[in-house]
Amino acid sequence: MALRTKVIKLHPQEPDIHDIRYCAKIIRQGGLVVFPTETVYGVAADFSNPQAMNRLREVKKRSEDKPFSILIAHHRLISNYTSFDKTILYKLIDVYWPGPLTVVVPAKEAGKTIGIRMPDNKIALSLVEEAQCPVAAPSANFEGNPPPSTCAEALKDLDGLVEVAIDGGKSEIGKGSTVVDLCSDHPKVLRDGVITQKDIDKLVKKKVILFVCTGNSCRSVMAEYLLKQAVKGREDVEVLSAGTGVFFHTAASLETVAVLKEQGMNASGHQSQPLTGMMIKKADLIFVMTREHRHQVLERVPEVEQRIYLLKEFVHSPEGMKEDLDIPDPIGTSHESYRQCLGVIKEAVKKIVEII
């Protein structure tokens, strides 16, 4: 009598970490584990283990020429597998990860590509994180059969062929992830899912503008609100601001709120945001207030050098006059100083509107 696959039932929202670690160890040891995602059930193997990958291919009955995608548990881990740095990649994963999107990007190994996804499922994310190895995870079915939405459906094909199956309830979507190829000039959907080519095209057209200062309570706030007002009604522009020295959320300074109110804008609900790598990488244009801010941004993400500018570069200065391009922090100064700061930023923003 053939051996049956061991089934472990887990709560989808509160999975037992000991069971997750048991299954993760099986993956590290070269075994195969069926598990749920929000799209369909998958079968996990150690992507870095040739024997495990050969076995996965045999179990799936998949041809040699069809590659496997991998799952990751954190956005930042994508850089372990690709050096691709186009803004569209980060726009897509910022919006759709964790979620039903697989991106196909150039692999670090020359001439190859790789599919990568971050699933929106607690069991899947915990399993991938605890595996401590790159996890290949195709759907848990024989090639050509419908992808399974439940553990029972997965075991119709794979019972006895994998060590363990995690039963985490029914997959919410019940359809494979959208697969998008980012290796050509224009992102192309290779496999339909709940995210459509129209959704992808809309993001491709969107310009992301990022303003950076220190505390995200004065200068970058002024710039954000001025630009948002100037492009009001345009769906193809996203405006963000953040601070290099923000450690917890605070409101905009009272003087910033006051001078913006004089311009007909309400910034009383603003909350400061810490500058993140994702913000930097997805921004098409980055405007900083000082040379030190520029240095801090490039220290984090050097590859954005061609799209970062000092905001004051866009302010006209009298011919022949050499001017300091830093915009000083008005914090702690007079209301008139805030007005002057706003005036400089407003002039720069007018120029930015012309180029976007």
Secondary structure, DSSP 8 states (H G I E B T S, - for coil): -----EEEE--SSS--HHHHHHHHHHHHTT--EEEE-SSSEEEEEETT-HHHHHHHHHHHT--TTS---EE-SSGGGGGGT-----HHHHHHHHHH-SSSEEEEEE-SSTT-EEEEE--S-HHHHHHHHHH-S-EE--BSS-TTS---SSHHHHHHHHTTTSSEEEE----SS-S--EEEE-SSSS-EEEE--SS-HHHHHHHHH-EEEEEEESSSSSHHHHHHHHHHHHTTT-TTEEEEEEETT-SS--B--HHHHHHHHHTT---TT-B--B--HHHHHH-SEEEESSHHHHHHHHHH-GGGGGGEEEGGGGS---TT----------TTS-HHHHHHHHHHHHHHHHHHHHH-
